[in-house]
Amino acid sequence: MSAIINGSIDVAKLPKEKFIKGKNGSVWYNFTISVNDETRYGNNVAFMDSQTKEEREAKVAKNYLGNGKVVWTDDKIVVAEREGTGAVEIPKAKVTVDDDLPF
């Protein structure tokens, strides 16, 4: 499975207490990406704050950070279409080989 997803997140919604300090001063933030077959406003990808097992079990509401859409796939994922038109499966491109090439 391969895909390219474009999206945006609202950095003001990132809970600062969930930032993780890494080696050499790097800062990390864990988030979850959900890809759906259905679209809304041309988007079928949602970015959410990652939840702990305890938060999931307690059914804590998800903190949505932003959205996006699948813009390329190797035909094993559905590509988002405009709202109301549904989603379509994109067939894998056929490649032909010319045996008369000089190399």
Stockholm file with secondary structure:
# STOCKHOLM 1.0

chainA/1-103         MSAIINGSIDVAKLPKEKFIKGKNGSVWYNFTISVNDETRYGNNVAFMDSQTKEEREAKVAKNYLGNGKVVWTDDKIVVAEREGTGAVEIPKAKVTVDDDLPF
#=GR chainA/1-103 SS CCEEEEEEECGGGSCGGGCEECGGGCEECCEEEEEEEEEETTEEEEEEECCCHHHHHTTCCCCEEEEEEEEEESSSSCBCCCTTSCCBCCCCCCCCCCTTCCC
#=GC SS_cons         CCEEEEEEECGGGSCGGGCEECGGGCEECCEEEEEEEEEETTEEEEEEECCCHHHHHTTCCCCEEEEEEEEEESSSSCBCCCTTSCCBCCCCCCCCCCTTCCC
//
